[in-house]
Amino acid sequence: MNFDRELNADYGNYLANYENDWWQFEIGFELLTLPFKYFNIDFSYFWILLLLVESLLIALFYRNNRVFLLAFPNLVFLSQGLLGTQVRFAFAICLFLVLFSLLYRKKYFWLASLFPVLFHNSIIIVFFLSNSMKYFLNVKRKILLKKNLLWLFLFILSLVAISLLMDFILVQSGYYYYVGTKFQEGKSLSSLIYLFLSLFLLLFLLTRPVNRKYSEYIYLSFIIIVFSLIFAKSSVISGRFTLVYTLLEPFVLYYFYQSIGKKKLFFPFFILYCIFCYLKLFTITLKV
């Protein structure tokens, strides 16, 4: 994660913001820097501490050892991008996922899950997705339940409507510099294949009797994949939330194994799907 800073496209922007006291990022992130600025501590120490906190959050999220083993290849992949460069979003999403894992079934989850928005405003999307799921979906039952199907239909309809207004929303929310650029180009064919195969697996798992352990992770993964596909024409939006799914994917693999993957008939398919998921490692060049 803490690779050569000359190869880190975002490090210079964070450094300039810190040294010039521009306060151009979210209030939560800027408040984290205040003690370091007050004592005139070099930015590199703040950066390293932030990466250490990210690592601690990841350890808390993957506290099931078997899930962590399944997550390790994805963490290598993410260390060369999201976790080591987009540190505001990485910190915020890791914090959100830890809160999700600890508090999702609590009544006050909606309030606790607002906190990570202070560190990156795009977390409001995951906040909306997870809380909509909590209050309108029955994650303890199959997706074929009438209530679940109705919510899913309305959810997809709403996202399609929003996607048609995406350029307008980006301009109004201050991200006008993305409009008409390469960041608004569609996803690659390989990315779409990855998303569709992930969607098919999740649908297969959710149409079977639900294993209550980690069922909410499977539903959240499914919703994020649907979101990423609907916004596939915007690589910056779809790509970012595909990375969120990459953090959730180890739970999908674990759930797959525990539900049917350990059976003799399905075990070869489980191994093949793991290989497919880890092919993403071939797309990175390790930076040191």
N, C-alpha and C positions, 0 to 999 in steps of 0.2 A: 504493500500500500504506500509506503513512504519511499517511492522510487526516485530516481534522479529528477530534480525539480526542473531541469531544462527540458525534460520530456513531458512535464506535467503542464498541460495547456491552461489549467485554471489557477495554478499556484500564484502566478504573477498578479492576477486580478485580486486575489485575496490579500496578497502582500501589500499592494498599492492602497487598497481600501483601509488596511490596518495602519499603515505608516502615515497616511494622509488624513486619517480620521474622517472618512467620507460618509460613513453610516449609510451605505447604499444597499445593504442587505436587510433581512427581516430583523425585527427588534430583538427576538430571542437570541439570535446568533450574535448580534452586536453587543448585547449585554454580557455574553460569555467572554468577550474580549476585554471588557472594562478593567478587571483586576490586572491583566497583563499590561495594558496600556498605562494604568496608574503607576505601576512599579517599573515602567520602561523595560519590560522583558522583551527580548527579541522574538519576532513573530514565529521563528522556527520552533520555539518551545511550545507556543500555543498550538501550532499545527500538529506536532507530535502528540501532544496531550489529547487533541481532538481525535486523532486516529486511534489512540489507546482506548478512549471512551467508546468509540465505534466498535472496537474489538470486544470490549466488555459487554456491550449490548448484544452483539452477535452470539457471544457465549451464553448469555441469558436466554436468548431466543431459541438456540439449539441445545437446550440443556438435556434433552434426550440424547444419549451417546450414539444410538443407532442413526437417529436423524442427522446428527452432526457428521457422521461418517459419509452419509449420502450427500450432505451439503458441501463437503470439502472441495470437490472439483469445481462446483459453482462459485465457491468463495475465491478460489484461485482466479477464475475468470473475472469475477467482479472486482478483485483487488487491482486489476490493471485498468479499470475504468471508473465505474460508479463509486466504489469505496475509497479510492485513492485520489479522485479528482473532483467529482461532484459532492464535496464533503458536506455541504449544507443539506442537500437532499438526502444523502446517505445517512447522516446523523439523524435527521428527522424521521425517515422511514424506518430505520432500525429501532428508534425510540417508540414509534407508533406500533410496530410489530411486537415489541416486548409488552407494551400495554395491552395489546390485543390478546396475546397469549396468557396474560395474567388476569385480565379484568373483563374479557368479552362477555362472560355470563353474569357479570354484576350489573345492577341497575344503573350505577353511575358511570358505566363505560363511556357513554356519550360525552360526559364532561371531561373525564380523564383523556379521552382520545382527541380533544381539542388542543391540548397542550403542545403536541409536536408541530402544530400549524405555526406556532411562534418562530420556528426555525426554518421553515420553508413553506411558502403559501400554497404550493401545489398539493400539499398533504390534505388540503380541504377536500380534494377529490376522493382520496382513500377514506377520509372521515365520512363523507356522504355515502360511499359504497358500502362500507362496513356497517354503519348505523341503519341504513335502509334495509340491509340484509337482516340485521338483528331484530328490527321491529316488524318486518313484513314477510320474512321467510321463516319457514320451520326447518331449521338446519338438522333437526333430529329425525326428519322423515325424507323420503325420496323426493327428487325434483318433480316427479310425475303427480304429486299431490296437487289438487285443483288450485289451492291457494298459492302454491309456489309457481305454477305455470302462469297464472294470471299476473302475478307480480313480475315475472320474467318478461312477459309480453309487453307490459307497460314500461318496464325498465328499458328494454331494447328500443321501443318506440321513442321514448324520451331522449335516449342517447343519439339516435339517428337525427332527431330534430336539432339537437345541440350541435352535432357534427357539421350540419349544413350552415350553421352560423359561426363556425370556428374562427374564421379570419376576423370577423367583427368583434368577437369576444377577446381575441388576442390583442387587438388594437385598444379596446376599451380598458383592458386590465394592465396595459403598459408594456406588453410584449410585442409591440408593432414591428420590431426588428426581425421577428421570425417570419412575418408574412411575405410570401413571394420569394423565399430563399430556399436553399437546399434542405432546410429543416422542415419545410412543409411538403417535401416530396414524399411519395409513397414508400412503403417498406419494400425491402428486397424479396425476391421469390423465396429464398431460403428461410427468411424470417417468417413469411406467411405460411410456409409448410410447417415450420416449428409450431406456430400458433394454432394452426388447424389440427395438427396431430395431438397437441396438448388438449385442445377443446374436445376432441373425440374421446380421449381417455377420460377426461373429467365427466363428460356426459355418461359414459359407460359406468363409471364408479357411482355416479349420483342416481342412476336408474336402478341400482341394486339396493338391497337392504342396507341401510346406513349404519356404519359403525360409529357410535357416538363419540369415541375418542378421536379428536382432530377433525370431526365432520365440519366444523365451522371454517377450518383452514381450507378444506376442499371447496366449500361453497364460495369463499372469498377468492380463491384461485380461479374458479370458474368465472366469477363476475369480472375479475381483472382481465382475463383472457378475452371475454366478450367485449369489454371496453376497448382493449388494445386493437381488436379486429375492426370494430366500428370506426375507430380513429386511425386506421392504418394509412390513410392518405397523408397524415401528419406524422412524419418520422420522429419529431421531437417529443410529441405527446405519447404516441403509441410505443416508441422505443423506451421511454422512461418507465412506463408502466409494465412493459415486458420485463424490464429488469426487476421490478417489484415481484412479478411472478417468479422470476429466477430465484429470489430469496425464499419464496413459498414452495417451490418445486420439490425440495427434499421431503416435505410433509406429504406431498402427493405421491412420491415414490414409496415412502414408508406405508402410507395408507393402502396403496396398490398392493404392496407385498403382504401386509397383514390381512387384507380382505380376501384376495384370491391369488396373489403372486407366489405364495409359498406352496400352493398346490402343484402337484406334479405336472398337470396339464398346462398350467399358466406360467410356471416358473421360467421356461425359455422366453416367453413373451416379455416377462418382467426384465430379464437380462438384456434382451434386445432393446427394450425401451430405455433402459438406463444408458446403454451405449449411445443411442440416438440423442439423449439429453446431453451427454458429456461431449458430443462432437463439437460443441461450441468452443471447447478448449483449443481446437485447431485454428480458430480465428484470431488468436491473440499472439503477440510477440512479447515475451516476458521482459519487463523493464527493471533494471537493477540500479 
